[in-house]
C-alpha cells in the first residue's frame, strides 16, 4: 500500500466527516434530537456531563466504512472513541453501521431518528457522496504494509463546543472556545512500535463566509527518514521569545502559578484543538498534568508533530526526569498507541494517557517547562 494513497483516503474521509458535522450542526432542532448523554464507562470523569451525538458515531463509522472498502483487511484495526450503539428518544437501541447503499443507510438512520425521513435522507446522501479534496503530490511514493498499521479516530473532538454552537473570537490565531475548536482527528500508528506514522486533522468550522463554514485540513507523515506535512513555513511562531503553553481549565492553581512564571499560559477548549495549535506554531506546547486525555485525541496530531521534529511525551515521565536531576529530555519515550497504559482499566479509561502529556513543537520549550516543574 502506497502512503500517498492512504493519506489521500484519510484526508477525503475526514472532509466527509466534516460535511456530516456541518449538516447536523446547521439544523438546531436536529442537533437537539441527536444529543445523548454519555454514561458509565464511556463518561469522561473531567466533566459533570459528557455528550456524544449521532455526529460522532456517524463520522466514526464513515471513516471505518470508507477505509475498509478501499483497503480490505484494515477494518479490524480501526479504533474509535465512540460506541456505535445509539439510543433514540424512544429508548430504542440501534447499532449504527454504514450500509452499502444510500437507501439501506437511510432506513437504518430512520430508526435512530424516530422516523424522521427528511433528516435520514439528508444524512444518508452525504454519507455516500464522494469527496475529493486532497493534494498529496509532495508525499514520497513509499510503501506501508497494511497488516502493520492501526488507526485511531476521534470523530468530533470538543463535542461540548460542537453542541453549544457558539462562534469564538480569534486572538493571536486561536480562539478560547467555540465551534472553531471542533476537530475530526485521524491517526495511523505502527502496531509493533506503537509510534504514530500519519496524522490528519480537519477543523470543520474553520472559516465562516456568507453563513457557510469551510474546513482547514492539516496532515503530517513521519515514517523512517520521511518527515513531511502540509504546514507552510509561515505557520511557525514569529516571536520565539514569546513561549506560549496551552493548558486546560482543569489544571490546578499550583500548576498555573508555577508554570506562569516561566511561560505565557493560555486556557483554550478542545484537546485536539490545543494539539493543533502547537502543530501550527500558535503555541510552543500543550501541557496536561491529569489523566484525562486519550489515545484517539493524540495519535493524529502526534504524527504531525513528529514530522516537525516535535513530539508528545507523558507529563509524569517528564516530571520524574526533572526531579531526578536530568536535563536531557531526548531519552523520554514518546507516547505509544498500540497498547493501553493500564490494561486493568475498562471502557474509555483503558485508553487514557495515564500521567498526563506534554506536546511540544521544539525541545527548547521543555527546558522552560522544566524550570517550573523543578519548583513543584
KASULWO-V275989 format. One record per residue. RES is the residue in one small letter. SS is DSSP state (2 for helix, 1 for strand, 0 for the rest). OMEGA is omega in degrees with one decimal (NA if undefined). D_LAST is the distance of its C-alpha to the last C-alpha in Angstrom with 1 decimal. Layout:
((RES/SS/OMEGA/D_LAST) (RES/SS/OMEGA/D_LAST))
//
This chain:
((x/0/178.9/48.0) (x/1/179.9/47.3) (x/2/-179.3/43.7) (x/2/179.9/45.3) (x/2/177.9/47.2) (x/2/-179.6/44.2) (x/2/178.3/42.1) (x/2/179.2/45.0) (x/2/179.5/45.2) (x/2/179.6/41.5) (x/2/-178.0/41.7) (x/2/-178.7/44.9) (x/2/174.5/43.8) (x/2/176.7/40.5) (x/2/175.0/42.8) (x/2/175.9/45.0) (x/2/177.6/42.0) (x/2/177.1/41.2) (x/2/178.7/44.8) (x/2/-179.7/44.6) (x/2/-179.0/41.4) (x/2/-178.7/43.2) (x/2/179.2/46.5) (x/2/-177.9/44.9) (x/2/-176.6/42.8) (x/0/-179.1/45.9) (x/0/-172.5/47.6) (x/2/-180.0/45.6) (x/2/177.5/48.0) (x/2/179.3/47.5) (x/2/179.7/43.8) (x/2/179.0/43.9) (x/2/-170.7/46.2) (x/2/-175.1/44.0) (x/0/177.0/40.6) (x/1/-179.8/39.8) (x/1/175.0/36.8) (x/0/179.5/34.8) (x/0/173.1/34.7) (x/2/-173.8/33.8) (x/2/-180.0/32.1) (x/2/-175.6/32.3) (x/0/174.9/30.1) (x/0/-174.6/26.6) (x/0/179.5/24.6) (x/0/-172.0/22.5) (x/0/173.9/25.6) (x/0/176.0/28.1) (x/0/179.0/30.8) (x/0/-172.1/30.8) (x/1/163.0/34.0) (x/1/179.6/36.0) (x/0/175.1/39.2) (x/2/176.6/42.3) (x/2/177.4/41.1) (x/2/-175.8/38.2) (x/2/-178.1/40.7) (x/2/179.9/43.4) (x/2/179.0/41.2) (x/2/-177.1/39.9) (x/2/175.2/43.4) (x/2/177.6/44.9) (x/2/-179.7/42.6) (x/2/-177.2/43.5) (x/2/-177.1/47.2) (x/2/-178.2/47.5) (x/2/-179.5/45.7) (x/2/176.8/47.7) (x/2/-177.7/50.9) (x/2/-177.9/50.2) (x/0/-178.9/48.6) (x/0/179.6/50.3) (x/0/-177.3/48.2) (x/0/-171.8/44.8) (x/2/-175.7/44.8) (x/2/179.8/43.4) (x/2/177.9/40.4) (x/1/-176.1/39.4) (x/1/-177.9/36.6) (x/1/-179.7/35.3) (x/0/-167.1/33.1) (x/0/164.0/36.1) (x/0/179.9/38.7) (x/0/173.6/42.1) (x/1/-174.9/43.5) (x/1/179.6/43.9) (x/1/-178.8/45.4) (x/0/-175.2/47.6) (x/0/177.4/48.3) (x/0/-179.9/51.1) (x/0/179.5/48.9) (x/0/178.1/50.4) (x/1/-178.9/48.1) (x/1/173.2/48.8) (x/1/-175.9/47.4) (x/0/174.1/47.0) (x/0/-179.9/48.2) (x/0/-178.6/49.7) (x/0/-173.4/53.4) (x/0/179.0/55.8) (x/0/176.8/57.6) (x/2/-179.0/56.7) (x/2/-179.6/59.1) (x/2/177.9/57.5) (x/2/178.7/54.0) (x/2/179.9/55.4) (x/2/177.7/56.9) (x/2/-179.0/53.7) (x/2/176.9/51.7) (x/2/179.3/54.4) (x/2/178.8/53.5) (x/2/-172.1/49.8) (x/0/177.0/50.9) (x/0/177.8/53.5) (x/0/175.3/56.4) (x/0/-173.5/55.2) (x/2/-177.3/57.5) (x/2/-179.3/56.5) (x/2/179.7/52.8) (x/2/179.6/53.5) (x/2/-179.0/55.8) (x/2/-176.8/53.4) (x/2/-179.8/50.5) (x/2/179.1/52.7) (x/2/-177.9/54.1) (x/2/178.9/50.8) (x/2/-175.8/49.7) (x/0/-179.8/52.7) (x/0/178.1/52.9) (x/0/178.1/52.4) (x/0/178.7/49.6) (x/0/-178.4/49.6) (x/0/-168.5/47.1) (x/0/172.2/45.6) (x/0/-175.7/46.1) (x/0/-174.5/44.9) (x/0/-177.6/47.5) (x/0/178.4/45.1) (x/0/179.2/43.7) (x/0/-176.6/45.2) (x/0/-178.8/47.7) (x/0/-176.4/45.7) (x/1/177.1/46.1) (x/0/-178.6/43.7) (x/0/-174.1/44.9) (x/2/-179.2/44.6) (x/2/-178.0/44.2) (x/2/-174.7/41.0) (x/1/171.5/39.1) (x/1/-176.1/37.4) (x/1/172.1/36.6) (x/1/179.4/33.8) (x/1/163.6/34.7) (x/1/-168.1/32.7) (x/1/176.8/35.9) (x/1/177.9/34.6) (x/1/-174.9/30.8) (x/0/-177.5/29.7) (x/2/-179.0/32.5) (x/2/177.6/31.6) (x/2/178.4/32.1) (x/2/-178.9/35.3) (x/2/-178.6/36.7) (x/2/172.3/36.0) (x/0/178.3/37.6) (x/0/176.0/36.4) (x/0/-176.7/36.5) (x/0/176.9/33.4) (x/0/-174.9/33.5) (x/1/174.7/32.3) (x/1/-179.1/30.1) (x/0/174.2/29.4) (x/0/-179.1/30.7) (x/1/170.7/28.6) (x/1/178.3/29.2) (x/0/179.2/26.6) (x/0/179.7/28.8) (x/0/-178.2/32.4) (x/2/-179.5/34.7) (x/2/179.6/33.6) (x/2/-177.4/30.4) (x/0/-179.5/32.6) (x/1/168.1/33.0) (x/1/-173.9/35.0) (x/1/177.4/33.0) (x/1/179.4/34.8) (x/1/175.9/33.4) (x/1/-179.3/35.4) (x/1/178.4/33.9) (x/1/-174.6/35.4) (x/0/-178.1/36.1) (x/0/-177.5/35.7) (x/0/-176.5/32.6) (x/0/-177.7/30.9) (x/0/178.0/30.1) (x/1/-177.2/31.1) (x/1/-176.5/34.3) (x/1/177.3/35.4) (x/1/175.7/33.7) (x/1/173.4/35.4) (x/1/178.3/34.0) (x/1/173.7/36.3) (x/1/-175.5/35.6) (x/1/-175.0/38.7) (x/1/-175.5/38.2) (x/1/-175.4/37.4) (x/1/179.8/40.3) (x/1/179.8/42.6) (x/1/-178.7/46.1) (x/0/177.4/49.2) (x/0/178.8/47.5) (x/1/178.4/46.7) (x/1/173.4/43.3) (x/1/-172.8/42.9) (x/1/164.4/40.4) (x/1/-175.8/38.1) (x/1/176.6/37.9) (x/1/179.0/35.4) (x/1/177.9/35.8) (x/1/178.7/34.6) (x/1/174.9/35.9) (x/1/-179.2/34.3) (x/1/-176.6/36.7) (x/0/179.5/37.0) (x/0/-179.7/37.6) (x/1/177.4/38.4) (x/1/-175.0/35.7) (x/1/-178.8/37.1) (x/1/-176.9/36.2) (x/0/-174.7/37.8) (x/0/176.9/35.5) (x/0/179.8/37.1) (x/2/-176.9/35.7) (x/2/-178.2/35.6) (x/2/179.0/32.9) (x/0/-178.0/30.2) (x/0/-180.0/28.1) (x/0/-177.2/30.4) (x/0/-176.1/27.8) (x/0/179.9/25.5) (x/0/179.7/23.7) (x/0/-175.7/22.6) (x/0/-179.3/19.7) (x/1/176.4/19.5) (x/1/179.7/17.1) (x/1/179.9/18.4) (x/1/175.7/16.6) (x/0/179.4/18.0) (x/0/-177.5/18.6) (x/0/180.0/17.1) (x/0/-178.7/13.5) (x/0/178.3/11.5) (x/2/179.8/11.4) (x/2/179.5/7.7) (x/2/-179.6/7.6) (x/2/-178.0/10.7) (x/2/-177.4/9.9) (x/2/-177.5/7.2) (x/2/-177.9/9.3) (x/2/177.6/12.4) (x/0/-174.1/12.1) (x/0/-177.3/12.7) (x/0/173.9/15.0) (x/1/-177.5/17.4) (x/1/174.9/16.6) (x/1/-178.6/19.5) (x/1/177.4/19.9) (x/0/-175.0/23.1) (x/0/170.9/24.9) (x/0/177.5/25.7) (x/2/179.9/23.8) (x/2/-179.5/26.8) (x/2/176.5/27.1) (x/2/178.3/23.5) (x/2/178.9/24.2) (x/2/176.5/27.5) (x/2/176.6/26.1) (x/2/178.3/24.1) (x/2/-175.2/27.4) (x/0/179.4/29.4) (x/0/176.3/27.2) (x/0/176.0/26.5) (x/0/-179.5/22.7) (x/0/-177.8/21.0) (x/1/171.2/18.6) (x/1/-177.5/17.9) (x/1/176.8/14.5) (x/1/-177.3/14.5) (x/0/-175.6/11.9) (x/0/-179.6/14.8) (x/0/-177.0/17.9) (x/0/-179.8/20.3) (x/0/-169.1/21.7) (x/1/-177.8/24.8) (x/2/-178.0/26.9) (x/2/176.7/29.4) (x/2/-164.5/26.9) (x/2/-167.6/25.8) (x/2/-179.1/28.8) (x/2/178.2/30.9) (x/2/179.7/28.3) (x/2/177.9/26.8) (x/2/178.4/30.3) (x/2/179.0/30.5) (x/2/177.9/27.2) (x/2/178.0/28.4) (x/2/178.6/31.7) (x/0/-174.7/29.8) (x/0/171.2/27.9) (x/0/177.6/24.7) (x/1/175.6/23.3) (x/1/176.2/21.1) (x/1/177.8/18.7) (x/1/177.2/16.6) (x/2/-178.5/13.0) (x/2/176.9/12.6) (x/2/179.3/14.6) (x/2/-179.7/12.7) (x/2/-180.0/9.3) (x/2/178.3/11.5) (x/2/-178.7/13.2) (x/2/-177.1/10.5) (x/2/178.4/9.4) (x/0/176.3/13.2) (x/0/-179.7/13.7) (x/0/-179.3/15.7) (x/0/174.2/16.1) (x/0/-171.8/19.1) (x/2/-179.0/18.2) (x/2/-179.0/21.8) (x/2/179.6/21.7) (x/0/-177.5/19.6) (x/0/172.5/22.1) (x/1/174.2/23.0) (x/0/-178.9/23.0) (x/0/-170.7/26.4) (x/0/-174.0/28.9) (x/0/179.6/31.7) (x/0/177.8/30.3) (x/0/176.0/28.0) (x/0/179.5/24.5) (x/0/-176.0/25.6) (x/0/-179.0/29.4) (x/0/178.7/29.6) (x/0/179.5/28.6) (x/0/179.3/31.4) (x/2/-178.6/32.2) (x/2/-175.8/29.7) (x/2/179.9/26.8) (x/2/-175.7/28.2) (x/2/176.9/27.4) (x/1/172.1/23.8) (x/0/-175.9/21.2) (x/0/177.3/19.2) (x/0/177.6/15.4) (x/0/-177.3/15.5) (x/1/163.7/16.5) (x/1/174.2/16.0) (x/1/-174.3/19.5) (x/1/178.5/20.2) (x/0/174.8/23.4) (x/0/-178.0/22.8) (x/0/-178.8/20.5) (x/2/-178.6/19.9) (x/2/-180.0/17.4) (x/2/178.9/15.2) (x/2/178.0/14.8) (x/2/179.2/13.7) (x/2/179.9/11.1) (x/2/177.8/9.9) (x/2/-179.6/9.4) (x/2/-179.7/6.8) (x/2/179.9/5.2) (x/0/-179.2/5.7) (x/0/-177.2/3.8) (x/0/NA/0.0))
//
